Amino acid sequence: MADITIDTNKCDDCGDCTDVCPMEVLILKDGKLTVNEPEECSYCETCVDICPNECITIE
């Protein structure tokens, strides 16, 4: 299972990562970025690449 970390101090909940996540692991819930079913993560790191604030890490 992927360990997806979101630095909430850097994240402005823009939703760019949720738009590109092919597995729909990252979602906006009540206006906040949330990790949904991390076991579904394909480790593509598209969310990491697109994040303008560099607040997402995947291990």
mmCIF file of the N, C-alpha and C atoms, coordinates in Angstrom:
data_MODEL
# 
_entry.id   MODEL 
# 
loop_
_atom_site.group_PDB 
_atom_site.id 
_atom_site.type_symbol 
_atom_site.label_atom_id 
_atom_site.label_alt_id 
_atom_site.label_comp_id 
_atom_site.label_asym_id 
_atom_site.label_entity_id 
_atom_site.label_seq_id 
_atom_site.pdbx_PDB_ins_code 
_atom_site.Cartn_x 
_atom_site.Cartn_y 
_atom_site.Cartn_z 
_atom_site.occupancy 
_atom_site.B_iso_or_equiv 
_atom_site.pdbx_formal_charge 
_atom_site.auth_seq_id 
_atom_site.auth_comp_id 
_atom_site.auth_asym_id 
_atom_site.auth_atom_id 
_atom_site.pdbx_PDB_model_num 
ATOM 1   N N  . MET A 1 1  ? 0.846   -1.188 0.000   1.00 0.00 ? 1  MET A N  1 
ATOM 2   C CA . MET A 1 1  ? 0.000   0.000  0.000   1.00 0.00 ? 1  MET A CA 1 
ATOM 3   C C  . MET A 1 1  ? 0.881   1.238  0.000   1.00 0.00 ? 1  MET A C  1 
ATOM 4   N N  . ALA A 1 2  ? 0.500   2.203  -0.772  1.00 0.00 ? 2  ALA A N  1 
ATOM 5   C CA . ALA A 1 2  ? 1.241   3.457  -0.870  1.00 0.00 ? 2  ALA A CA 1 
ATOM 6   C C  . ALA A 1 2  ? 1.086   4.278  0.400   1.00 0.00 ? 2  ALA A C  1 
ATOM 7   N N  . ASP A 1 3  ? 2.180   4.908  0.789   1.00 0.00 ? 3  ASP A N  1 
ATOM 8   C CA . ASP A 1 3  ? 2.143   5.857  1.900   1.00 0.00 ? 3  ASP A CA 1 
ATOM 9   C C  . ASP A 1 3  ? 2.131   7.245  1.266   1.00 0.00 ? 3  ASP A C  1 
ATOM 10  N N  . ILE A 1 4  ? 0.959   7.833  1.185   1.00 0.00 ? 4  ILE A N  1 
ATOM 11  C CA . ILE A 1 4  ? 0.782   9.134  0.543   1.00 0.00 ? 4  ILE A CA 1 
ATOM 12  C C  . ILE A 1 4  ? 0.708   10.195 1.635   1.00 0.00 ? 4  ILE A C  1 
ATOM 13  N N  . THR A 1 5  ? 1.628   11.154 1.553   1.00 0.00 ? 5  THR A N  1 
ATOM 14  C CA . THR A 1 5  ? 1.690   12.207 2.554   1.00 0.00 ? 5  THR A CA 1 
ATOM 15  C C  . THR A 1 5  ? 1.377   13.539 1.896   1.00 0.00 ? 5  THR A C  1 
ATOM 16  N N  . ILE A 1 6  ? 0.513   14.295 2.543   1.00 0.00 ? 6  ILE A N  1 
ATOM 17  C CA . ILE A 1 6  ? 0.154   15.630 2.072   1.00 0.00 ? 6  ILE A CA 1 
ATOM 18  C C  . ILE A 1 6  ? 0.600   16.627 3.134   1.00 0.00 ? 6  ILE A C  1 
ATOM 19  N N  . ASP A 1 7  ? 1.466   17.546 2.742   1.00 0.00 ? 7  ASP A N  1 
ATOM 20  C CA . ASP A 1 7  ? 1.901   18.599 3.657   1.00 0.00 ? 7  ASP A CA 1 
ATOM 21  C C  . ASP A 1 7  ? 0.806   19.657 3.688   1.00 0.00 ? 7  ASP A C  1 
ATOM 22  N N  . THR A 1 8  ? -0.001  19.610 4.717   1.00 0.00 ? 8  THR A N  1 
ATOM 23  C CA . THR A 1 8  ? -1.164  20.500 4.802   1.00 0.00 ? 8  THR A CA 1 
ATOM 24  C C  . THR A 1 8  ? -0.764  21.964 4.976   1.00 0.00 ? 8  THR A C  1 
ATOM 25  N N  . ASN A 1 9  ? 0.478   22.209 5.385   1.00 0.00 ? 9  ASN A N  1 
ATOM 26  C CA . ASN A 1 9  ? 0.948   23.592 5.498   1.00 0.00 ? 9  ASN A CA 1 
ATOM 27  C C  . ASN A 1 9  ? 1.200   24.207 4.127   1.00 0.00 ? 9  ASN A C  1 
ATOM 28  N N  . LYS A 1 10 ? 1.508   23.368 3.141   1.00 0.00 ? 10 LYS A N  1 
ATOM 29  C CA . LYS A 1 10 ? 1.773   23.847 1.778   1.00 0.00 ? 10 LYS A CA 1 
ATOM 30  C C  . LYS A 1 10 ? 0.543   23.738 0.870   1.00 0.00 ? 10 LYS A C  1 
ATOM 31  N N  . CYS A 1 11 ? -0.329  22.779 1.134   1.00 0.00 ? 11 CYS A N  1 
ATOM 32  C CA . CYS A 1 11 ? -1.463  22.493 0.259   1.00 0.00 ? 11 CYS A CA 1 
ATOM 33  C C  . CYS A 1 11 ? -2.524  23.590 0.357   1.00 0.00 ? 11 CYS A C  1 
ATOM 34  N N  . ASP A 1 12 ? -2.943  24.076 -0.830  1.00 0.00 ? 12 ASP A N  1 
ATOM 35  C CA . ASP A 1 12 ? -4.017  25.077 -0.843  1.00 0.00 ? 12 ASP A CA 1 
ATOM 36  C C  . ASP A 1 12 ? -5.330  24.492 -1.381  1.00 0.00 ? 12 ASP A C  1 
ATOM 37  N N  . ASP A 1 13 ? -5.389  23.152 -1.453  1.00 0.00 ? 13 ASP A N  1 
ATOM 38  C CA . ASP A 1 13 ? -6.599  22.439 -1.870  1.00 0.00 ? 13 ASP A CA 1 
ATOM 39  C C  . ASP A 1 13 ? -7.094  22.896 -3.244  1.00 0.00 ? 13 ASP A C  1 
ATOM 40  N N  . CYS A 1 14 ? -6.162  23.104 -4.169  1.00 0.00 ? 14 CYS A N  1 
ATOM 41  C CA . CYS A 1 14 ? -6.516  23.585 -5.510  1.00 0.00 ? 14 CYS A CA 1 
ATOM 42  C C  . CYS A 1 14 ? -7.227  22.514 -6.342  1.00 0.00 ? 14 CYS A C  1 
ATOM 43  N N  . GLY A 1 15 ? -6.933  21.235 -6.062  1.00 0.00 ? 15 GLY A N  1 
ATOM 44  C CA . GLY A 1 15 ? -7.595  20.148 -6.772  1.00 0.00 ? 15 GLY A CA 1 
ATOM 45  C C  . GLY A 1 15 ? -6.908  19.695 -8.038  1.00 0.00 ? 15 GLY A C  1 
ATOM 46  N N  . ASP A 1 16 ? -5.767  20.294 -8.375  1.00 0.00 ? 16 ASP A N  1 
ATOM 47  C CA . ASP A 1 16 ? -5.053  19.876 -9.586  1.00 0.00 ? 16 ASP A CA 1 
ATOM 48  C C  . ASP A 1 16 ? -4.717  18.387 -9.539  1.00 0.00 ? 16 ASP A C  1 
ATOM 49  N N  . CYS A 1 17 ? -4.281  17.908 -8.390  1.00 0.00 ? 17 CYS A N  1 
ATOM 50  C CA . CYS A 1 17 ? -3.895  16.498 -8.255  1.00 0.00 ? 17 CYS A CA 1 
ATOM 51  C C  . CYS A 1 17 ? -5.102  15.566 -8.377  1.00 0.00 ? 17 CYS A C  1 
ATOM 52  N N  . THR A 1 18 ? -6.240  16.010 -7.892  1.00 0.00 ? 18 THR A N  1 
ATOM 53  C CA . THR A 1 18 ? -7.435  15.165 -7.976  1.00 0.00 ? 18 THR A CA 1 
ATOM 54  C C  . THR A 1 18 ? -7.904  15.016 -9.421  1.00 0.00 ? 18 THR A C  1 
ATOM 55  N N  . ASP A 1 19 ? -7.657  16.035 -10.223 1.00 0.00 ? 19 ASP A N  1 
ATOM 56  C CA . ASP A 1 19 ? -8.057  15.999 -11.628 1.00 0.00 ? 19 ASP A CA 1 
ATOM 57  C C  . ASP A 1 19 ? -7.246  14.999 -12.439 1.00 0.00 ? 19 ASP A C  1 
ATOM 58  N N  . VAL A 1 20 ? -5.989  14.764 -12.046 1.00 0.00 ? 20 VAL A N  1 
ATOM 59  C CA . VAL A 1 20 ? -5.107  13.893 -12.834 1.00 0.00 ? 20 VAL A CA 1 
ATOM 60  C C  . VAL A 1 20 ? -4.918  12.502 -12.254 1.00 0.00 ? 20 VAL A C  1 
ATOM 61  N N  . CYS A 1 21 ? -5.380  12.245 -11.056 1.00 0.00 ? 21 CYS A N  1 
ATOM 62  C CA . CYS A 1 21 ? -5.183  10.939 -10.419 1.00 0.00 ? 21 CYS A CA 1 
ATOM 63  C C  . CYS A 1 21 ? -6.024  9.877  -11.143 1.00 0.00 ? 21 CYS A C  1 
ATOM 64  N N  . PRO A 1 22 ? -5.370  8.941  -11.858 1.00 0.00 ? 22 PRO A N  1 
ATOM 65  C CA . PRO A 1 22 ? -6.126  7.958  -12.636 1.00 0.00 ? 22 PRO A CA 1 
ATOM 66  C C  . PRO A 1 22 ? -6.882  6.953  -11.772 1.00 0.00 ? 22 PRO A C  1 
ATOM 67  N N  . MET A 1 23 ? -6.452  6.788  -10.535 1.00 0.00 ? 23 MET A N  1 
ATOM 68  C CA . MET A 1 23 ? -7.078  5.808  -9.653  1.00 0.00 ? 23 MET A CA 1 
ATOM 69  C C  . MET A 1 23 ? -8.073  6.456  -8.687  1.00 0.00 ? 23 MET A C  1 
ATOM 70  N N  . GLU A 1 24 ? -8.223  7.772  -8.765  1.00 0.00 ? 24 GLU A N  1 
ATOM 71  C CA . GLU A 1 24 ? -9.118  8.534  -7.884  1.00 0.00 ? 24 GLU A CA 1 
ATOM 72  C C  . GLU A 1 24 ? -8.804  8.308  -6.413  1.00 0.00 ? 24 GLU A C  1 
ATOM 73  N N  . VAL A 1 25 ? -7.504  8.258  -6.125  1.00 0.00 ? 25 VAL A N  1 
ATOM 74  C CA . VAL A 1 25 ? -7.051  8.092  -4.743  1.00 0.00 ? 25 VAL A CA 1 
ATOM 75  C C  . VAL A 1 25 ? -7.103  9.425  -4.005  1.00 0.00 ? 25 VAL A C  1 
ATOM 76  N N  . LEU A 1 26 ? -6.766  10.488 -4.697  1.00 0.00 ? 26 LEU A N  1 
ATOM 77  C CA . LEU A 1 26 ? -6.827  11.820 -4.107  1.00 0.00 ? 26 LEU A CA 1 
ATOM 78  C C  . LEU A 1 26 ? -8.152  12.463 -4.494  1.00 0.00 ? 26 LEU A C  1 
ATOM 79  N N  . ILE A 1 27 ? -8.885  12.906 -3.483  1.00 0.00 ? 27 ILE A N  1 
ATOM 80  C CA . ILE A 1 27 ? -10.191 13.530 -3.713  1.00 0.00 ? 27 ILE A CA 1 
ATOM 81  C C  . ILE A 1 27 ? -10.316 14.784 -2.854  1.00 0.00 ? 27 ILE A C  1 
ATOM 82  N N  . LEU A 1 28 ? -11.183 15.665 -3.277  1.00 0.00 ? 28 LEU A N  1 
ATOM 83  C CA . LEU A 1 28 ? -11.537 16.805 -2.436  1.00 0.00 ? 28 LEU A CA 1 
ATOM 84  C C  . LEU A 1 28 ? -12.808 16.445 -1.687  1.00 0.00 ? 28 LEU A C  1 
ATOM 85  N N  . LYS A 1 29 ? -12.717 16.467 -0.376  1.00 0.00 ? 29 LYS A N  1 
ATOM 86  C CA . LYS A 1 29 ? -13.868 16.152 0.463   1.00 0.00 ? 29 LYS A CA 1 
ATOM 87  C C  . LYS A 1 29 ? -14.098 17.347 1.384   1.00 0.00 ? 29 LYS A C  1 
ATOM 88  N N  . ASP A 1 30 ? -15.256 17.942 1.265   1.00 0.00 ? 30 ASP A N  1 
ATOM 89  C CA . ASP A 1 30 ? -15.579 19.153 2.021   1.00 0.00 ? 30 ASP A CA 1 
ATOM 90  C C  . ASP A 1 30 ? -14.539 20.240 1.801   1.00 0.00 ? 30 ASP A C  1 
ATOM 91  N N  . GLY A 1 31 ? -14.016 20.326 0.561   1.00 0.00 ? 31 GLY A N  1 
ATOM 92  C CA . GLY A 1 31 ? -13.062 21.360 0.218   1.00 0.00 ? 31 GLY A CA 1 
ATOM 93  C C  . GLY A 1 31 ? -11.631 21.102 0.640   1.00 0.00 ? 31 GLY A C  1 
ATOM 94  N N  . LYS A 1 32 ? -11.364 19.920 1.203   1.00 0.00 ? 32 LYS A N  1 
ATOM 95  C CA . LYS A 1 32 ? -10.021 19.568 1.665   1.00 0.00 ? 32 LYS A CA 1 
ATOM 96  C C  . LYS A 1 32 ? -9.508  18.364 0.907   1.00 0.00 ? 32 LYS A C  1 
ATOM 97  N N  . LEU A 1 33 ? -8.218  18.391 0.549   1.00 0.00 ? 33 LEU A N  1 
ATOM 98  C CA . LEU A 1 33 ? -7.597  17.261 -0.118  1.00 0.00 ? 33 LEU A CA 1 
ATOM 99  C C  . LEU A 1 33 ? -7.527  16.076 0.843   1.00 0.00 ? 33 LEU A C  1 
ATOM 100 N N  . THR A 1 34 ? -8.012  14.933 0.371   1.00 0.00 ? 34 THR A N  1 
ATOM 101 C CA . THR A 1 34 ? -8.107  13.734 1.189   1.00 0.00 ? 34 THR A CA 1 
ATOM 102 C C  . THR A 1 34 ? -7.597  12.529 0.416   1.00 0.00 ? 34 THR A C  1 
ATOM 103 N N  . VAL A 1 35 ? -6.939  11.622 1.136   1.00 0.00 ? 35 VAL A N  1 
ATOM 104 C CA . VAL A 1 35 ? -6.486  10.365 0.534   1.00 0.00 ? 35 VAL A CA 1 
ATOM 105 C C  . VAL A 1 35 ? -7.611  9.351  0.695   1.00 0.00 ? 35 VAL A C  1 
ATOM 106 N N  . ASN A 1 36 ? -8.062  8.809  -0.430  1.00 0.00 ? 36 ASN A N  1 
ATOM 107 C CA . ASN A 1 36 ? -9.160  7.851  -0.448  1.00 0.00 ? 36 ASN A CA 1 
ATOM 108 C C  . ASN A 1 36 ? -8.636  6.514  -0.979  1.00 0.00 ? 36 ASN A C  1 
ATOM 109 N N  . GLU A 1 37 ? -8.711  5.469  -0.205  1.00 0.00 ? 37 GLU A N  1 
ATOM 110 C CA . GLU A 1 37 ? -8.272  4.131  -0.602  1.00 0.00 ? 37 GLU A CA 1 
ATOM 111 C C  . GLU A 1 37 ? -6.829  4.117  -1.129  1.00 0.00 ? 37 GLU A C  1 
ATOM 112 N N  . PRO A 1 38 ? -5.847  4.389  -0.278  1.00 0.00 ? 38 PRO A N  1 
ATOM 113 C CA . PRO A 1 38 ? -4.446  4.443  -0.711  1.00 0.00 ? 38 PRO A CA 1 
ATOM 114 C C  . PRO A 1 38 ? -3.940  3.137  -1.311  1.00 0.00 ? 38 PRO A C  1 
ATOM 115 N N  . GLU A 1 39 ? -4.587  2.021  -0.995  1.00 0.00 ? 39 GLU A N  1 
ATOM 116 C CA . GLU A 1 39 ? -4.179  0.735  -1.565  1.00 0.00 ? 39 GLU A CA 1 
ATOM 117 C C  . GLU A 1 39 ? -4.423  0.673  -3.073  1.00 0.00 ? 39 GLU A C  1 
ATOM 118 N N  . GLU A 1 40 ? -5.224  1.591  -3.596  1.00 0.00 ? 40 GLU A N  1 
ATOM 119 C CA . GLU A 1 40 ? -5.502  1.639  -5.027  1.00 0.00 ? 40 GLU A CA 1 
ATOM 120 C C  . GLU A 1 40 ? -4.457  2.453  -5.803  1.00 0.00 ? 40 GLU A C  1 
ATOM 121 N N  . CYS A 1 41 ? -3.557  3.127  -5.098  1.00 0.00 ? 41 CYS A N  1 
ATOM 122 C CA . CYS A 1 41 ? -2.542  3.971  -5.742  1.00 0.00 ? 41 CYS A CA 1 
ATOM 123 C C  . CYS A 1 41 ? -1.653  3.129  -6.648  1.00 0.00 ? 41 CYS A C  1 
ATOM 124 N N  . SER A 1 42 ? -1.417  3.622  -7.863  1.00 0.00 ? 42 SER A N  1 
ATOM 125 C CA . SER A 1 42 ? -0.585  2.911  -8.832  1.00 0.00 ? 42 SER A CA 1 
ATOM 126 C C  . SER A 1 42 ? 0.863   3.415  -8.826  1.00 0.00 ? 42 SER A C  1 
ATOM 127 N N  . TYR A 1 43 ? 1.192   4.322  -7.921  1.00 0.00 ? 43 TYR A N  1 
ATOM 128 C CA . TYR A 1 43 ? 2.538   4.893  -7.802  1.00 0.00 ? 43 TYR A CA 1 
ATOM 129 C C  . TYR A 1 43 ? 2.978   5.620  -9.076  1.00 0.00 ? 43 TYR A C  1 
ATOM 130 N N  . CYS A 1 44 ? 2.052   6.151  -9.850  1.00 0.00 ? 44 CYS A N  1 
ATOM 131 C CA . CYS A 1 44 ? 2.416   6.854  -11.088 1.00 0.00 ? 44 CYS A CA 1 
ATOM 132 C C  . CYS A 1 44 ? 3.062   8.210  -10.805 1.00 0.00 ? 44 CYS A C  1 
ATOM 133 N N  . GLU A 1 45 ? 2.782   8.767  -9.646  1.00 0.00 ? 45 GLU A N  1 
ATOM 134 C CA . GLU A 1 45 ? 3.325   10.048 -9.185  1.00 0.00 ? 45 GLU A CA 1 
ATOM 135 C C  . GLU A 1 45 ? 2.919   11.237 -10.047 1.00 0.00 ? 45 GLU A C  1 
ATOM 136 N N  . THR A 1 46 ? 1.851   11.095 -10.808 1.00 0.00 ? 46 THR A N  1 
ATOM 137 C CA . THR A 1 46 ? 1.344   12.213 -11.593 1.00 0.00 ? 46 THR A CA 1 
ATOM 138 C C  . THR A 1 46 ? 0.920   13.361 -10.679 1.00 0.00 ? 46 THR A C  1 
ATOM 139 N N  . CYS A 1 47 ? 0.345   13.024 -9.553  1.00 0.00 ? 47 CYS A N  1 
ATOM 140 C CA . CYS A 1 47 ? -0.084  14.047 -8.593  1.00 0.00 ? 47 CYS A CA 1 
ATOM 141 C C  . CYS A 1 47 ? 1.113   14.825 -8.057  1.00 0.00 ? 47 CYS A C  1 
ATOM 142 N N  . VAL A 1 48 ? 2.211   14.121 -7.818  1.00 0.00 ? 48 VAL A N  1 
ATOM 143 C CA . VAL A 1 48 ? 3.432   14.757 -7.323  1.00 0.00 ? 48 VAL A CA 1 
ATOM 144 C C  . VAL A 1 48 ? 3.959   15.737 -8.365  1.00 0.00 ? 48 VAL A C  1 
ATOM 145 N N  . ASP A 1 49 ? 3.967   15.303 -9.617  1.00 0.00 ? 49 ASP A N  1 
ATOM 146 C CA . ASP A 1 49 ? 4.492   16.128 -10.704 1.00 0.00 ? 49 ASP A CA 1 
ATOM 147 C C  . ASP A 1 49 ? 3.664   17.387 -10.956 1.00 0.00 ? 49 ASP A C  1 
ATOM 148 N N  . ILE A 1 50 ? 2.341   17.290 -10.798 1.00 0.00 ? 50 ILE A N  1 
ATOM 149 C CA . ILE A 1 50 ? 1.478   18.424 -11.148 1.00 0.00 ? 50 ILE A CA 1 
ATOM 150 C C  . ILE A 1 50 ? 1.270   19.403 -9.985  1.00 0.00 ? 50 ILE A C  1 
ATOM 151 N N  . CYS A 1 51 ? 1.545   18.989 -8.793  1.00 0.00 ? 51 CYS A N  1 
ATOM 152 C CA . CYS A 1 51 ? 1.281   19.839 -7.622  1.00 0.00 ? 51 CYS A CA 1 
ATOM 153 C C  . CYS A 1 51 ? 2.131   21.120 -7.666  1.00 0.00 ? 51 CYS A C  1 
ATOM 154 N N  . PRO A 1 52 ? 1.490   22.290 -7.736  1.00 0.00 ? 52 PRO A N  1 
ATOM 155 C CA . PRO A 1 52 ? 2.239   23.546 -7.821  1.00 0.00 ? 52 PRO A CA 1 
ATOM 156 C C  . PRO A 1 52 ? 2.962   23.901 -6.518  1.00 0.00 ? 52 PRO A C  1 
ATOM 157 N N  . ASN A 1 53 ? 2.545   23.285 -5.419  1.00 0.00 ? 53 ASN A N  1 
ATOM 158 C CA . ASN A 1 53 ? 3.131   23.609 -4.104  1.00 0.00 ? 53 ASN A CA 1 
ATOM 159 C C  . ASN A 1 53 ? 4.068   22.531 -3.583  1.00 0.00 ? 53 ASN A C  1 
ATOM 160 N N  . GLU A 1 54 ? 4.264   21.474 -4.386  1.00 0.00 ? 54 GLU A N  1 
ATOM 161 C CA . GLU A 1 54 ? 5.150   20.361 -4.015  1.00 0.00 ? 54 GLU A CA 1 
ATOM 162 C C  . GLU A 1 54 ? 4.829   19.832 -2.607  1.00 0.00 ? 54 GLU A C  1 
ATOM 163 N N  . CYS A 1 55 ? 3.555   19.546 -2.380  1.00 0.00 ? 55 CYS A N  1 
ATOM 164 C CA . CYS A 1 55 ? 3.154   19.118 -1.040  1.00 0.00 ? 55 CYS A CA 1 
ATOM 165 C C  . CYS A 1 55 ? 2.804   17.646 -0.934  1.00 0.00 ? 55 CYS A C  1 
ATOM 166 N N  . ILE A 1 56 ? 2.916   16.879 -2.048  1.00 0.00 ? 56 ILE A N  1 
ATOM 167 C CA . ILE A 1 56 ? 2.547   15.476 -2.028  1.00 0.00 ? 56 ILE A CA 1 
ATOM 168 C C  . ILE A 1 56 ? 3.789   14.611 -2.192  1.00 0.00 ? 56 ILE A C  1 
ATOM 169 N N  . THR A 1 57 ? 3.906   13.600 -1.321  1.00 0.00 ? 57 THR A N  1 
ATOM 170 C CA . THR A 1 57 ? 4.968   12.606 -1.466  1.00 0.00 ? 57 THR A CA 1 
ATOM 171 C C  . THR A 1 57 ? 4.334   11.227 -1.407  1.00 0.00 ? 57 THR A C  1 
ATOM 172 N N  . ILE A 1 58 ? 4.932   10.304 -2.175  1.00 0.00 ? 58 ILE A N  1 
ATOM 173 C CA . ILE A 1 58 ? 4.448   8.922  -2.198  1.00 0.00 ? 58 ILE A CA 1 
ATOM 174 C C  . ILE A 1 58 ? 5.627   8.002  -1.945  1.00 0.00 ? 58 ILE A C  1 
ATOM 175 N N  . GLU A 1 59 ? 5.469   7.104  -0.988  1.00 0.00 ? 59 GLU A N  1 
ATOM 176 C CA . GLU A 1 59 ? 6.510   6.119  -0.680  1.00 0.00 ? 59 GLU A CA 1 
ATOM 177 C C  . GLU A 1 59 ? 5.930   4.737  -0.738  1.00 0.00 ? 59 GLU A C  1 
# 
